[in-house]
Amino acid sequence: MKVTISLTVNGAQIRRDVEPRTSLADFLREELRLTATHLGCEHGVCGACTVMVDGAPARACIALAVSLDGAEIRTVEGFAEDAAMGVIKEAFHQEHGLQCGFCTPGMLISARDLIARHPEADDVGIRRAMSGNLCRCTGYQGIVRSIKSAARQLSSQGKQP
């Protein structure tokens, strides 16, 4: 038995029939073809599936789409025109905060949220805040440098995410 849900996804109103057991990640990837939301552990541990739900980071792999009826969802694709995200992406590129790219969408969303809440976080604060996003490639040094660089740039430009 399918359930009809309505969501706002990246600014667009979406109404679909979904199976009650469908995760938000599967809904985004399979139904809406928003494939930047990656599935890693499917237990909410790795952070690869991180999206914004009603303005807060959330794990799309452990959220059921039906439980989010009426919610506003923003995936990394939804930040394409976001100036702050542009700065963050460039910092990740310049500071080698990415390698294979699998964790990158979740890292970018979490980094943007961190910078918005704690723009002056130090290395320890960044590592703590980003501890829910796992990366098997970088060793995290580049990720920490990327976030610090983006935060500095956004601050010097007088911008906040």
C-alpha positions in Angstrom: 0.0 0.0 0.0 1.5 3.3 -1.1 1.1 6.6 0.8 0.9 10.0 -0.8 3.4 12.5 0.5 4.2 16.2 -0.3 7.7 17.6 0.1 9.5 20.7 -1.0 12.8 19.4 -2.5 15.3 22.0 -3.5 12.6 24.6 -3.8 10.2 22.5 -5.9 6.9 21.2 -4.6 6.9 17.3 -5.0 3.9 15.1 -4.5 4.4 11.3 -4.9 3.1 8.0 -3.8 5.7 6.0 -1.9 6.0 2.7 -0.1 6.0 3.3 3.7 9.4 1.6 4.0 11.1 3.9 1.4 14.0 5.8 2.9 14.4 9.5 2.1 17.7 8.6 0.4 16.1 6.0 -1.8 13.3 8.4 -2.6 15.7 11.2 -3.6 17.9 8.9 -5.7 15.4 6.6 -7.3 12.3 8.7 -7.6 13.8 12.2 -8.1 17.1 11.2 -9.6 19.1 13.4 -7.2 22.0 11.0 -7.1 24.5 13.2 -5.1 22.9 11.9 -1.9 25.1 8.8 -1.5 24.3 5.7 0.4 27.2 4.3 2.4 26.4 2.5 5.6 22.6 2.8 5.5 22.7 3.0 9.3 23.1 6.8 9.8 26.8 6.5 10.8 28.9 7.5 7.8 27.2 10.8 6.8 27.4 10.3 3.1 23.6 10.7 2.8 23.4 14.0 4.8 20.8 16.4 3.5 19.1 19.4 5.1 15.6 18.7 6.5 13.7 21.8 7.5 17.0 23.6 7.8 19.0 21.1 9.8 21.4 18.4 8.7 19.8 14.9 8.7 20.7 11.4 7.6 18.5 10.5 4.6 19.3 6.8 4.9 17.5 6.4 8.2 14.6 8.8 7.6 11.5 7.4 6.1 10.1 9.5 3.3 6.5 9.1 4.7 7.6 10.5 8.0 8.7 13.7 6.3 5.4 14.6 4.7 5.3 18.4 4.5 9.0 18.9 5.1 11.5 21.0 3.2 14.4 19.0 1.9 17.6 20.5 0.4 20.2 18.2 -1.2 23.6 19.3 -2.3 22.1 19.8 -5.8 19.9 22.4 -4.2 22.9 24.5 -3.2 24.1 24.9 -6.8 23.4 28.7 -6.8 24.3 29.2 -3.1 27.2 31.7 -2.9 28.4 30.3 0.5 28.4 26.7 -0.9 30.4 28.0 -3.9 33.1 29.3 -1.5 33.0 26.0 0.5 33.3 23.9 -2.7 36.3 25.9 -3.9 38.0 25.7 -0.5 37.6 21.9 -0.6 39.2 21.9 -4.0 42.0 24.2 -3.1 42.8 22.6 0.3 42.5 19.0 -1.0 39.5 18.3 1.2 38.2 15.6 -1.2 39.6 12.7 -3.0 37.3 10.0 -4.3 34.2 12.2 -3.8 31.9 9.7 -2.2 31.6 11.5 1.1 31.8 14.9 -0.4 28.1 15.8 -0.7 27.5 15.0 2.9 30.7 16.7 3.9 29.7 19.9 2.1 26.3 20.1 3.6 27.7 19.4 7.1 30.5 22.0 6.6 28.1 24.6 5.5 25.9 24.0 8.5 29.0 24.1 10.8 30.2 27.4 9.3 26.8 28.9 9.7 26.6 27.9 13.4 30.2 28.2 14.4 32.2 30.3 11.9 35.2 30.6 14.2 35.5 26.9 15.1 39.1 25.8 15.7 40.6 22.5 14.5 39.2 20.6 17.5 35.7 22.1 17.1 35.7 21.3 13.4 36.8 17.7 14.0 34.1 17.3 16.6 31.4 18.8 14.5 32.4 16.8 11.5 32.8 13.5 13.4 29.6 12.2 12.0 30.9 12.4 8.4 33.4 9.6 7.6 36.0 9.8 4.9 38.2 6.8 3.9 40.5 8.8 1.7 41.7 12.2 3.0 42.9 11.6 6.6 40.7 14.7 7.5 43.6 17.3 7.4 42.4 18.7 4.1 38.8 18.7 5.2 39.7 20.7 8.4 41.8 23.1 6.3 39.0 23.4 3.8 36.4 24.4 6.4 38.7 26.9 8.1 39.6 28.4 4.7 35.9 28.7 3.7 35.0 30.2 7.0 37.7 32.8 6.8 36.8 33.7 3.2 33.1 34.0 4.0 33.9 36.1 7.1 36.2 38.4 5.2 33.5 38.9 2.5 30.9 39.6 5.2 28.9 36.6 4.2 27.3 33.9 6.3 25.7 30.7 5.0 
